């Protein structure tokens, strides 16, 4: 199976600023490649070659990493580093960490530090360069480099003698990851994890790469040789190293800076962007290939495409290509190996264009984003497959990734017992032994053969429709469904006895926000109150256990300990989650939470020129204070916050919030237009702004609450991408106060004591109605009226 040496990493940034830098590299081996933009030295003659280069633009689709080739043609078998099975010979400072990724390195012979004052002071006091290693727990190639290099006594000795070695979990410190990924990409034209960066004691990068093998071979440098080369350069060619660090730091600042665009994002721009993205999709199998192989679930792109399709439909000129590309992608993902056909959940990406062979890690953010787009597709098309797939993903999250305390864990690794995918694959003999007479039908349906469909093993996938397989075996659809369901339960029980992949059980505020938002929405769309309860448990956990004494968010939690001040995406995604909870439960505390978190963002993250910085104004000083609206594996904090401001502006009638959102969209407008593939969520916010969202007020008495809920469900179960909604129970305590706080509810009353709905736009409302069909006619009519 093809493996990305950068460890299936999402690219941290798209570089669009050419720059000139003085590059520090060893002498070439005499090949024809004279570029200085390469990951690592080609020879180790210890002298400095100085050359001038211009960085090419890095064109990254946010859902597809740069196609790095694997340093090995086949997956390297590895020993699990998650839990030592024998008494460890070494224990370093990481034993005090909470991050599972850092704890995996706590028994390396390397004298690791966490990022912090102790390590940074030592580097300055001893004038030693820093070796910074960044990765995450579900990263296969991070594990490989640990086993090959960081557990190697000889290599560790070189590291300890000549460098201050710092290990960082990219998921806990995305600020550092973004900064030094920019440096890595500038030097190598690619990036990923494990990320290996060498810094001056004042944190300026002067050399970088990703995975390094332990020894040099076949023209590829070994990690030990790189360490020795850089040590000698630091000692003997110090001036050139500092020159390199200065140039690269300037490049990072240039790459990560954003100039105000000054362009509003029009409906035409949104439509053109959606069509441009759709044309890049594989028409037969869906999705977009990276390097001709890997496919990531393009959730944010499909959201934008559905929005553009809906708008074209309302204008009477449906752009069928947009819907077809989305449906083709969703159907092939649901039937492919990227989707866990037994246990539910979605893998990080497929390593082939057909969605068959996944990289088996399961990330929380993918479960959130993918379930959400299946919910929207179901709302639009009413196709059961989409509801079933969303439900299965959400059920998996509750069963495997929700902690007893309520928060959602971060990930399941790809590897178990040192082998990627071992937990998930089957032989035909195993299936036959488990299922008996049902094995033939099950194998036909799930593509299980003697030879296997991946390296002699079988990944469950569905190449044929259920009706086709049922007809082949001469049984009814009902009998087929019953037998397949029973067989799945048997195999799932057997699989549960296998050694599971490692679970990263830290809780991240931002990723929880994404998952809470999808869970809350699913509760209404799928009529599953338990999803709303799951969302409430998680939101309560984050807001109660992951805040400091002043009420500000903390990024990460594990083992009763929350730490690291929250970043913009932590706030933005928890505000989004709180708004979804408010519009599904109508508990005022969620709107209060959204207002409170939004006030912190305005106070500590706002840039006067437009948009929001990634770190707070009182956060730790790092090399660059980042500000970006680029979507990567998760949506940009700026893009999510733009939507938050627009929703809050409507709900609370706060013109300053709308103005702040418009300023943000204007600031990043040129970027969104020139780089739509990393701006899908920002474009979605612009769609909300241009779409004049529907304002829906529902008023009832306690006796009519069930009728009001039926109206609310009807709205959520239809595809209405741009709306805000509020509920008033007239005879509840606090009803008058709620009318004052939410202008949409002002002067709204139930008619004849029946649950009554008002569909408004700019606070001008249509005639109130107690009939669900009339309500939906008004919502659709309002959509048509407002479609430019």
Secondary structure, DSSP 8 states (H G I E B T S, - for coil): ----TTTS---S-------EEEEEE----S-S---S--SS-S---S--EEEEEE-------TTS------SSSS-------SS-SS--S---GGGG---HHHHTTTTSSS-EEESSHHHHHHHHHHT--EEEEEE-TT-HHHHHHIIIIIT-HHHHHHHHHH-EEEEEETTT-HHHHHHHHHHHHHHHS---SSEEEEE-TTS-EEEEES--BSS-BTTB-BHHHHHHHHHHHHHHSHHHHHHHHHHHHHHHHHHH----------HHHHHHHHHHHHHTS-TTT-S-EETTTEEE--HHHHHHHHHHHHHHHHTT---HHHHHHHHHHHHHHHHSTTB-TTT--B-SEESSTTS-SEE--EEHHHHHHHHHHHHHHHHHH--HHHHHHHHHHHHHIIIIIB-TTS-B--EE-SEETTEETTTT-B-HHHHHHHHGGGHHHHHHHHT--SS-SBTTBB-----S-HHHHHHHTT--HHHHHHHHHHHHHHHHHHHTTS----EE--EEHHHHHHHHHHHHHHHHHTT-HHHHHHHHHHHHHHHHHSB-TTS-BEEEEETTEEEEE--HHHHHHHHHHHHHHHHHH--HHHHHHHHHHHHHHHHHTB-TTSSB-SS-TTS---S--------SSS--HHHHHHHHHHHHHHHHT-HHHHHHHHHHHHHTHHHHHH-GGG-HHHHHHHHHHHTT-EEEEEEE-GGGHHHHHHHHHHHHTS---SEEEEEEETTSTTHHHHHHH-GGGTT---BTTB-EEEEEETTEE---B--HHHHHHHHHHHHHHH--
